[in-house]
């Protein structure tokens, strides 16, 4: 008789588990940890100082805005709000930081005869050595050119250990944030937070994300048609579930933004709005929460069955 009651209790537990799994479409997958990725929200890219841009905000930083992104300051309250509202659902916050030497090859000032925003071709050998002069970092490798990269030439910006390279003071940061610096190799630019522009070197970002088992990325920041775009496409290529939060990013030109949005869609990157982030985090983390609920239910059911058995022995 007691054995029969235990059997009935266990059967009830299995029925509960089966019903819950059936309601969620079968076996429940483990959670996919998520990270908020904030790209280059630094003084050098936020309009301010002596380079104001309409729509750039009312709180300029002296010496900021060296290479301003129109409307760049508008992303700051959106990103801060995402952290406040969804921080508990995020496993990590990543902050990328442009970090250039004073004579970086991407600066127009290093190329006589060229102006800001001109495009020039740079030659590299198979190891990523720069073969194009007159940069002080160019070497004699013109007979071994393996890569030709189109380089947009920028105003001097985000120079190492300057105010311009610092994160904007209105941007929420935390000591626990993972800071990934890029563009510090003087002979090659680095738009993506994962790789330099030639793919010669990889940052630590992918390795650290995998160590923490992060698989979902919510990408925000500046500029949508350059560093945000290249980071998102690389993330998708590396296998991450990749979302760009459109109202938490700004681009340099309308045409560039339109191309970036089309190319990201073609690469499998999802473009969402801040109001959709909760849904994404629910997809990323809800399965894990449901697993915990089911485990608790089954455990309670087993305890009840065994208690019943003890009482009738």
C-alpha positions in Angstrom: 0.0 0.0 0.0 2.8 2.4 1.0 4.7 1.6 -2.2 1.6 2.2 -4.2 1.2 5.7 -2.7 4.9 6.5 -3.4 4.4 5.3 -7.0 1.4 7.5 -7.4 3.3 10.5 -5.9 6.2 10.0 -8.2 3.8 9.7 -11.2 2.3 13.0 -10.2 5.7 14.6 -10.1 6.5 13.4 -13.6 3.1 14.6 -14.8 3.9 18.1 -13.5 7.3 18.1 -15.2 5.8 16.8 -18.5 3.0 19.4 -18.4 5.5 22.3 -17.8 7.9 21.1 -20.5 5.0 20.7 -22.9 3.8 24.2 -22.3 7.3 25.6 -23.1 7.7 23.5 -26.3 9.7 20.6 -25.0 12.9 20.4 -23.0 14.0 23.8 -21.6 17.4 25.0 -22.6 19.9 26.5 -20.2 20.2 30.3 -19.9 22.3 32.3 -22.4 24.0 34.9 -20.4 23.9 38.5 -21.8 26.2 41.4 -21.9 25.6 45.1 -22.6 28.4 46.4 -24.9 29.0 50.2 -24.9 31.1 51.3 -27.8 33.4 54.3 -27.5 31.1 56.8 -25.6 34.2 59.0 -24.9 34.7 62.7 -24.8 36.4 62.7 -28.2 33.3 61.5 -29.9 30.6 63.4 -28.0 30.0 66.9 -29.4 31.2 69.6 -27.0 34.1 71.9 -26.2 35.0 73.9 -29.2 33.3 71.6 -31.7 29.6 71.7 -30.9 27.2 69.9 -33.1 23.4 70.6 -33.1 21.6 68.0 -31.1 24.8 67.1 -29.2 23.6 67.9 -25.7 23.8 70.8 -23.4 26.7 69.7 -21.2 29.9 69.9 -23.3 33.2 68.7 -21.9 36.1 71.1 -22.3 38.5 69.7 -24.9 35.9 67.1 -25.9 34.4 66.6 -29.3 37.7 66.2 -31.2 36.0 63.8 -33.7 32.3 64.4 -32.9 29.4 62.1 -33.8 26.3 64.2 -34.5 23.9 63.7 -31.6 26.4 61.6 -29.8 25.4 62.8 -26.4 21.8 61.6 -27.0 22.9 58.0 -26.5 24.1 58.6 -22.9 20.7 58.8 -21.1 19.4 55.8 -23.1 22.4 53.6 -22.2 22.2 54.8 -18.5 18.5 53.9 -18.5 19.2 50.4 -19.8 21.7 49.8 -17.0 19.2 51.0 -14.4 16.3 49.1 -15.7 17.9 45.8 -16.8 21.1 45.6 -14.8 19.9 42.6 -12.9 19.4 40.7 -16.1 22.9 41.5 -17.4 25.8 39.2 -16.7 28.4 41.7 -17.8 28.8 45.3 -19.1 31.6 45.9 -21.6 33.0 49.4 -22.3 35.2 49.7 -25.4 37.7 52.6 -25.5 39.4 54.1 -28.5 43.0 54.5 -27.4 45.4 56.1 -30.0 49.0 57.1 -29.9 49.6 60.8 -30.8 50.9 60.0 -34.3 48.4 57.2 -35.2 48.3 56.2 -38.8 44.5 57.0 -39.0 45.1 60.7 -38.2 45.0 63.0 -41.3 47.6 65.1 -39.6 50.1 62.3 -40.3 49.6 62.4 -44.0 50.7 65.6 -45.8 48.4 66.6 -48.6 45.4 64.8 -47.1 42.5 66.3 -45.1 40.1 65.1 -42.4 37.7 62.4 -43.7 39.7 61.8 -46.9 40.2 58.1 -47.7 43.6 56.6 -48.6 44.9 53.2 -49.2 47.3 51.6 -46.7 49.5 48.6 -47.6 50.4 45.8 -45.1 52.4 42.7 -45.3 51.1 39.3 -44.2 52.1 39.9 -40.6 50.3 43.3 -40.4 53.4 45.5 -40.8 52.6 48.8 -42.4 54.3 49.3 -45.8 52.9 52.7 -46.7 54.9 55.9 -45.8 55.4 58.6 -44.6 54.2 57.2 -41.2 57.1 56.6 -38.8 55.7 53.1 -38.3 56.1 52.1 -42.0 58.7 49.5 -42.8 60.3 48.5 -46.1 58.0 45.8 -47.2 56.7 47.1 -50.6 57.8 43.8 -52.2 55.7 41.8 -49.8 52.3 43.6 -49.7 49.6 41.2 -48.8 46.7 43.4 -47.7 45.4 46.8 -49.0 43.0 48.6 -46.6 41.0 51.7 -47.3 41.6 54.1 -44.3 39.3 57.0 -43.5 41.5 59.8 -42.2 40.2 61.3 -39.0 41.0 64.4 -36.9 43.4 63.6 -34.0 41.2 62.1 -31.3 41.1 59.8 -28.3 44.8 60.1 -27.7 46.1 57.9 -24.8 45.9 59.5 -21.4 44.1 62.6 -22.5 40.7 64.1 -21.5 39.4 63.3 -24.9 40.0 59.6 -24.5 38.1 59.4 -21.2 34.6 58.1 -20.9 32.1 60.8 -20.9 31.4 62.0 -17.3 27.7 61.6 -17.7 28.0 58.0 -18.8 27.2 55.5 -16.0 30.3 53.3 -15.3 31.1 50.8 -12.6 34.4 49.3 -11.4 33.1 45.9 -12.4 32.7 46.9 -16.1 35.1 45.2 -18.5 37.1 47.8 -20.4 38.4 46.8 -23.8 40.9 49.2 -25.4 41.4 49.3 -29.1 43.3 51.2 -31.7 46.5 51.3 -29.6 48.6 49.8 -32.3 49.9 52.9 -34.0 50.2 51.4 -37.5 46.6 50.1 -37.9 43.1 51.4 -37.0 40.6 49.3 -35.0 36.9 50.0 -35.4 35.7 46.7 -34.0 36.0 45.8 -30.3 37.1 42.3 -31.4 39.7 42.8 -34.1 41.9 45.5 -35.7 40.8 46.6 -39.2 43.1 44.2 -41.0 42.2 41.2 -38.8 45.9 41.0 -37.8 45.3 41.1 -34.1 42.4 40.2 -31.9 41.5 41.9 -28.6 40.8 40.0 -25.4 37.0 40.6 -25.8 36.0 37.3 -27.4 38.1 35.2 -25.0 36.7 37.0 -21.9 33.1 36.7 -23.1 33.5 32.9 -23.7 35.2 32.5 -20.3 32.0 34.0 -18.8 29.8 32.0 -21.2 28.2 35.1 -22.5 26.3 34.4 -25.7 23.9 37.3 -26.2 25.3 40.9 -26.9 23.3 44.1 -26.7 25.5 46.7 -28.6 25.2 50.4 -28.1 27.3 53.5 -28.6 29.3 55.4 -31.2 29.5 55.5 -34.2 26.8 53.4 -35.6 28.2 53.4 -39.2 31.8 52.5 -38.0 32.7 51.1 -34.7 29.2 49.8 -33.7 28.7 48.3 -37.1 32.1 46.5 -37.2 31.7 45.2 -33.7 28.2 43.9 -34.4 29.2 42.1 -37.6 32.2 40.5 -36.0 30.1 39.5 -33.0 27.6 37.7 -35.3 30.4 36.1 -37.3 31.9 34.8 -34.0 28.5 33.2 -33.2 27.0 35.6 -30.7 23.3 36.4 -30.6 23.8 40.0 -31.6 21.4 43.0 -31.1 22.1 46.6 -31.9 19.9 49.0 -29.8 19.1 51.6 -32.5 18.1 54.5 -30.2 21.2 53.9 -28.1 23.5 54.5 -31.1 24.3 57.4 -33.4 26.1 57.5 -36.7 28.2 60.0 -38.6 26.3 60.3 -41.8 22.7 59.3 -42.8 24.0 57.4 -45.9 26.5 55.5 -43.7 23.9 54.6 -41.2 21.5 53.3 -43.9 24.3 51.1 -45.4 25.3 49.9 -41.9 21.7 48.9 -41.1 21.3 47.0 -44.3 24.6 45.2 -44.0 23.9 44.3 -40.4 20.6 42.8 -41.3 22.2 40.8 -44.1 24.8 39.5 -41.6 22.1 38.3 -39.2 22.4 41.2 -36.6 19.0 42.2 -35.1 18.3 45.9 -34.8 16.0 46.7 -31.9 14.9 49.6 -29.7 15.5 50.1 -26.0 11.9 49.2 -25.3 12.7 45.7 -26.8 15.6 44.9 -24.5 13.5 43.4 -21.8 12.1 40.9 -24.3 15.6 40.0 -25.5 16.8 39.5 -21.9 13.7 37.4 -21.2 14.6 35.2 -24.1 18.2 35.0 -23.0 17.6 34.4 -19.3 14.0 33.3 -19.0 14.8 29.7 -19.8 17.3 29.5 -17.0 14.7 30.9 -14.5 12.2 28.4 -15.7 14.6 25.6 -15.2 15.0 26.7 -11.6 11.2 26.9 -11.1 10.8 23.3 -12.5 13.5 22.0 -10.3 11.9 23.5 -7.2 8.5 22.1 -8.2 9.8 18.6 -8.8 11.8 18.6 -5.5 8.8 19.7 -3.6 6.8 16.9 -5.2 9.4 14.3 -4.4 9.6 15.5 -0.8 5.8 15.2 -0.5 5.8 11.7 -1.9 8.5 10.5 0.5 6.9 12.2 3.4 3.7 10.4 2.6 5.6 7.1 2.5 7.1 7.7 6.0 3.7 8.5 7.4 2.1 5.2 6.2 5.0 2.9 6.9 
